[in-house]
Amino acid sequence: MFFSVVIPTYNRQPILEKCLKQLEAQQIPDHSPIAGYEVVVVDDGSTDDTVDWLQTANLPHVRLFQQDHQGPAAARNLGVQQAKGDTIIFIDSDLVVMPGFLRAHAAALLAAEKALGSDRLFTYGSVINTCNFEHPTAEPFKITDYSRAYFATGNVAIARKWLEQAGLFDTRFQLYGWEDLELGVRLKQFGLKLIKCPEAVGYHWHPPFALDQIPNLIDKEIQRGRMGVLFYQKHPTWSVRLMIQMTWLHRILWGILTLGGVLNERSMAPFLQWLIDRGKPQLALEAARIFLNWYNVQGVYAAYAEMQQRD
């Protein structure tokens, strides 16, 4: 088993440094089923010092590839195409892992294949969100870290052949969101089974929530809405409608929770700042999701209306 860890990145040099140094520190014992590993970093047109740093850093396992800014779907496809491994691990460039990360994925893959009598499977590690830049791996697991996603590229290991047979990522997903879950729908059609691997922990770093992040977060929710409609175009099922929040239930729910839009980024700003000032930025972010989800639902229906007009 040879691992290729594929990492798309865009303007994330400080946390990328931590990510890659931890991958260099992987502990692979003698007689391990892991024959070796590489780290395939695809820079998606960064405008910071990411490329300069990568070209001079002492990172023996890292191979760097570059593309114009085309989004993570295209970057991951390039990474898979250039990878040498038979098994691909996808992580994000703001994920910091422990020394036993690769070993945990390998053990789970082999144990599941033996138990199932089939290699139609992939492993999904746990992701813990943290805003602790100095010590990201000190963060405990929280209820908000729980995920029910079938296939998400934050921390997943899968045989390369299944990705190639499914057709890799759809590069039309150039805005934020859904490109990995859409590929997951196609992988599920091949009968692949999700195997949870909580021992393969990744610590997903993000800066502490602050009010000046809100415009970017709103823009991401609108983008996610637009990409959600593309997801639904490809797979027009009720389960996809639920995932992208394109139902009357979601429209009513978030309409009620925001009081028809009265609770928004302006009216809630004093309360959010109050939480931040008391050292609770994560709680403030969760509160902000009330109006962020409303923007997402509005984005979905706006994009769906455009699609119907085009059709």
C-alpha positions as CSV (number, residue, x, y, z in Angstrom):
1,M,0.0,0.0,0.0
2,F,1.5,3.3,-1.1
3,F,-0.3,6.5,0.0
4,S,-0.5,9.7,-1.9
5,V,-1.8,12.4,0.3
6,V,-3.4,15.0,-2.0
7,I,-3.7,18.5,-0.7
8,P,-5.1,21.5,-2.7
9,T,-4.1,24.9,-1.3
10,Y,-4.8,28.5,-1.9
11,N,-3.3,31.3,0.2
12,R,-2.9,29.3,3.4
13,Q,0.9,29.3,3.9
14,P,1.1,29.6,7.7
15,I,-1.2,26.7,8.5
16,L,0.0,24.8,5.5
17,E,3.5,24.8,7.1
18,K,2.1,23.0,10.2
19,C,0.1,20.6,8.0
20,L,3.1,19.5,6.0
21,K,5.5,19.3,8.9
22,Q,3.2,16.9,10.7
23,L,2.9,14.8,7.6
24,E,6.7,14.6,7.4
25,A,6.6,13.3,11.0
26,Q,4.5,10.2,10.3
27,Q,5.6,7.1,12.2
28,I,5.6,4.0,10.0
29,P,7.0,1.0,11.9
30,D,8.9,-1.9,10.4
31,H,6.8,-4.5,8.6
32,S,4.0,-2.0,8.1
33,P,1.6,-2.6,5.2
34,I,2.5,1.0,4.2
35,A,5.2,0.6,1.6
36,G,5.7,4.4,1.5
37,Y,3.9,7.7,1.0
38,E,4.1,11.0,-0.8
39,V,2.4,14.3,-0.2
40,V,1.1,15.9,-3.4
41,V,0.4,19.6,-2.9
42,V,-1.5,21.4,-5.7
43,D,-1.2,25.2,-5.4
44,D,-4.4,26.7,-6.9
45,G,-2.9,30.0,-8.0
46,S,-1.9,31.4,-4.5
47,T,-0.9,35.0,-4.4
48,D,0.9,34.8,-1.0
49,D,4.3,33.2,-0.5
50,T,3.1,29.6,-0.5
51,V,5.0,28.5,-3.7
52,D,8.2,30.3,-2.7
53,W,8.2,28.6,0.7
54,L,7.4,25.2,-0.8
55,Q,10.2,25.4,-3.3
56,T,12.8,26.1,-0.5
57,A,11.4,24.1,2.4
58,N,13.0,20.8,3.4
59,L,10.1,18.5,2.9
60,P,11.3,15.2,1.4
61,H,7.9,13.7,0.9
62,V,6.3,16.7,-0.8
63,R,5.8,17.1,-4.6
64,L,4.5,20.5,-5.7
65,F,2.2,21.1,-8.7
66,Q,0.7,24.4,-9.8
67,Q,-2.3,25.6,-11.7
68,D,-4.2,28.8,-12.3
69,H,-6.9,29.5,-9.8
70,Q,-9.6,26.9,-10.8
71,G,-11.0,25.7,-7.5
72,P,-10.4,22.7,-5.3
73,A,-12.1,20.2,-7.6
74,A,-9.7,20.8,-10.5
75,A,-6.8,20.9,-8.0
76,R,-7.7,17.5,-6.5
77,N,-8.0,16.0,-10.0
78,L,-4.6,17.2,-10.9
79,G,-3.2,15.8,-7.6
80,V,-4.8,12.4,-8.4
81,Q,-3.5,12.4,-11.9
82,Q,0.1,13.2,-10.8
83,A,0.0,10.8,-7.7
84,K,2.1,7.7,-7.6
85,G,0.1,5.9,-5.0
86,D,-2.5,3.2,-5.3
87,T,-4.4,4.7,-2.3
88,I,-5.3,8.4,-2.2
89,I,-5.8,10.3,1.0
90,F,-7.6,13.7,0.7
91,I,-7.1,16.3,3.4
92,D,-7.4,20.1,3.3
93,S,-4.4,22.4,3.7
94,D,-5.6,23.7,7.0
95,L,-5.7,20.2,8.6
96,V,-3.0,19.2,11.2
97,V,-2.7,15.5,11.8
98,M,-1.0,13.3,14.4
99,P,2.1,11.0,13.8
100,G,-0.1,7.9,13.6
101,F,-2.4,9.3,11.0
102,L,-1.4,7.2,8.0
103,R,-1.0,4.1,10.1
104,A,-4.6,4.5,11.4
105,H,-6.1,4.8,7.9
106,A,-4.0,1.8,6.7
107,A,-5.2,-0.4,9.6
108,A,-8.8,0.5,9.1
109,L,-8.7,-0.1,5.3
110,L,-7.2,-3.6,5.7
111,A,-9.4,-4.6,8.6
112,A,-12.5,-3.5,6.8
113,E,-11.5,-5.3,3.6
114,K,-10.9,-8.5,5.5
115,A,-14.2,-8.2,7.4
116,L,-16.3,-7.4,4.3
117,G,-14.5,-9.7,1.9
118,S,-14.4,-6.8,-0.6
119,D,-12.3,-3.6,-1.3
120,R,-15.4,-1.6,-2.2
121,L,-14.9,0.8,0.7
122,F,-13.1,3.9,2.0
123,T,-12.1,5.2,5.4
124,Y,-13.3,8.5,6.8
125,G,-11.3,10.0,9.7
126,S,-12.5,12.3,12.3
127,V,-12.2,16.1,12.0
128,I,-11.9,18.4,15.0
129,N,-12.4,22.1,14.5
130,T,-10.1,24.4,16.3
131,C,-9.0,28.1,16.3
132,N,-5.9,27.3,18.4
133,F,-3.1,28.1,15.9
134,E,-0.2,27.4,18.3
135,H,-1.4,24.1,19.6
136,P,-4.2,22.9,17.2
137,T,-4.0,19.2,18.3
138,A,-4.9,20.2,21.9
139,E,-8.6,20.7,21.0
140,P,-11.0,18.1,22.3
141,F,-13.8,16.6,20.2
142,K,-17.1,18.6,20.4
143,I,-20.6,17.8,19.5
144,T,-20.4,20.4,16.6
145,D,-17.5,18.3,15.2
146,Y,-19.8,15.4,14.5
147,S,-20.4,14.7,10.7
148,R,-22.9,12.6,8.9
149,A,-21.4,13.1,5.5
150,Y,-20.9,10.0,3.4
151,F,-17.8,11.3,1.5
152,A,-16.0,14.5,2.4
153,T,-12.4,15.4,1.4
154,G,-11.4,16.8,4.7
155,N,-10.0,13.5,5.8
156,V,-10.7,10.4,3.7
157,A,-8.7,7.5,2.3
158,I,-9.8,5.6,-0.9
159,A,-8.3,3.3,-3.5
160,R,-7.3,5.3,-6.5
161,K,-9.1,2.9,-8.9
162,W,-12.5,3.8,-7.5
163,L,-11.9,7.5,-8.0
164,E,-10.9,6.9,-11.6
165,Q,-13.9,4.7,-12.3
166,A,-16.2,7.2,-10.8
167,G,-14.7,10.0,-13.0
168,L,-12.9,12.1,-10.3
169,F,-14.3,15.5,-9.3
170,D,-16.6,17.6,-11.5
171,T,-14.7,20.7,-12.3
172,R,-17.9,22.7,-12.9
173,F,-17.9,23.1,-9.1
174,Q,-15.7,26.2,-9.2
175,L,-17.4,28.0,-6.4
176,Y,-17.6,27.0,-2.7
177,G,-19.1,23.7,-1.8
178,W,-20.5,20.3,-2.7
179,E,-17.9,19.0,-5.2
180,D,-16.9,16.2,-2.7
181,L,-20.4,15.2,-1.8
182,E,-21.4,15.0,-5.4
183,L,-18.5,12.6,-6.1
184,G,-19.7,10.7,-3.1
185,V,-23.1,10.1,-4.7
186,R,-21.3,8.5,-7.7
187,L,-19.1,6.4,-5.4
188,K,-22.2,5.2,-3.5
189,Q,-23.6,4.0,-6.9
190,F,-20.5,1.8,-7.2
191,G,-21.5,0.2,-3.8
192,L,-18.6,1.6,-1.8
193,K,-19.1,1.4,2.0
194,L,-18.1,4.1,4.4
195,I,-15.8,2.9,7.2
196,K,-15.4,5.4,10.1
197,C,-11.8,5.7,11.3
198,P,-11.9,7.9,14.4
199,E,-8.2,7.1,15.2
200,A,-7.2,9.0,12.0
201,V,-7.7,12.4,13.6
202,G,-7.3,15.7,11.8
203,Y,-7.5,19.1,13.5
204,H,-9.1,21.6,11.2
205,W,-7.8,25.1,12.0
206,H,-9.7,28.3,11.3
207,P,-9.1,31.8,12.7
208,P,-11.2,32.7,15.7
209,F,-14.6,34.1,14.6
210,A,-14.7,37.9,14.3
211,L,-17.3,40.3,12.8
212,D,-15.1,41.3,9.9
213,Q,-15.4,37.7,8.6
214,I,-19.1,37.9,8.1
215,P,-19.2,39.4,4.5
216,N,-16.9,36.5,3.4
217,L,-19.0,33.9,5.2
218,I,-22.2,35.3,3.6
219,D,-20.6,35.2,0.2
220,K,-19.6,31.5,0.8
221,E,-23.1,30.6,1.7
222,I,-24.5,32.2,-1.5
223,Q,-21.8,30.3,-3.5
224,R,-22.7,27.1,-1.7
225,G,-26.3,27.7,-2.7
226,R,-25.4,28.1,-6.4
227,M,-23.2,25.0,-6.3
228,G,-26.0,23.1,-4.5
229,V,-28.3,23.7,-7.5
230,L,-25.6,22.3,-9.8
231,F,-25.5,19.3,-7.5
232,Y,-29.3,18.9,-7.8
233,Q,-29.1,19.2,-11.6
234,K,-26.8,16.2,-11.7
235,H,-28.7,14.2,-9.1
236,P,-32.4,15.4,-9.0
237,T,-33.3,13.4,-5.9
238,W,-35.1,14.2,-2.6
239,S,-32.0,13.3,-0.6
240,V,-30.0,15.9,-2.5
241,R,-32.7,18.5,-2.0
242,L,-32.5,17.9,1.7
243,M,-28.7,18.2,1.7
244,I,-28.7,21.5,-0.2
245,Q,-31.7,22.8,1.9
246,M,-33.9,23.2,-1.2
247,T,-37.2,22.3,0.5
248,W,-40.1,24.3,1.8
249,L,-39.2,23.0,5.3
250,H,-35.9,24.7,5.2
251,R,-37.4,27.9,3.8
252,I,-39.9,28.0,6.6
253,L,-37.5,26.9,9.3
254,W,-34.8,29.5,8.6
255,G,-37.4,32.2,7.8
256,I,-38.9,31.6,11.3
257,L,-35.6,31.5,13.1
258,T,-34.4,34.8,11.5
259,L,-37.9,36.3,12.0
260,G,-38.2,36.8,8.2
261,G,-34.7,38.2,8.0
262,V,-34.9,40.6,11.0
263,L,-32.2,38.6,12.7
264,N,-29.3,39.3,10.4
265,E,-25.7,40.4,10.4
266,R,-26.5,43.9,11.4
267,S,-29.1,43.3,14.1
268,M,-27.1,40.4,15.7
269,A,-23.7,42.2,15.6
270,P,-23.9,43.5,19.1
271,F,-24.8,40.1,20.6
272,L,-22.1,38.4,18.5
273,Q,-19.5,40.9,19.6
274,W,-20.6,40.4,23.2
275,L,-19.9,36.7,22.9
276,I,-16.5,37.3,21.3
277,D,-15.5,39.7,24.0
278,R,-16.2,37.0,26.6
279,G,-13.9,34.5,24.9
280,K,-16.6,32.6,23.1
281,P,-15.9,33.1,19.4
282,Q,-17.1,29.6,18.5
283,L,-20.4,30.1,20.2
284,A,-20.7,33.4,18.3
285,L,-20.1,31.6,15.0
286,E,-22.8,29.0,15.8
287,A,-25.2,31.8,16.6
288,A,-24.3,33.5,13.3
289,R,-25.3,30.4,11.4
290,I,-28.9,31.4,12.0
291,F,-28.7,34.1,9.4
292,L,-25.9,32.4,7.4
293,N,-28.2,29.5,6.7
294,W,-30.9,31.9,5.6
295,Y,-28.5,33.4,3.0
296,N,-27.7,29.8,1.9
297,V,-31.4,29.0,1.4
298,Q,-32.0,32.3,-0.5
299,G,-29.0,31.5,-2.7
300,V,-30.3,28.1,-3.5
301,Y,-33.7,29.4,-4.6
302,A,-32.2,32.3,-6.6
303,A,-29.9,30.0,-8.5
304,Y,-32.8,27.5,-9.0
305,A,-34.9,30.3,-10.5
306,E,-32.1,31.2,-12.8
307,M,-31.7,27.6,-13.9
308,Q,-35.4,27.4,-14.7
309,Q,-35.3,30.6,-16.7
310,R,-32.4,29.3,-18.8
311,D,-34.2,26.0,-19.4
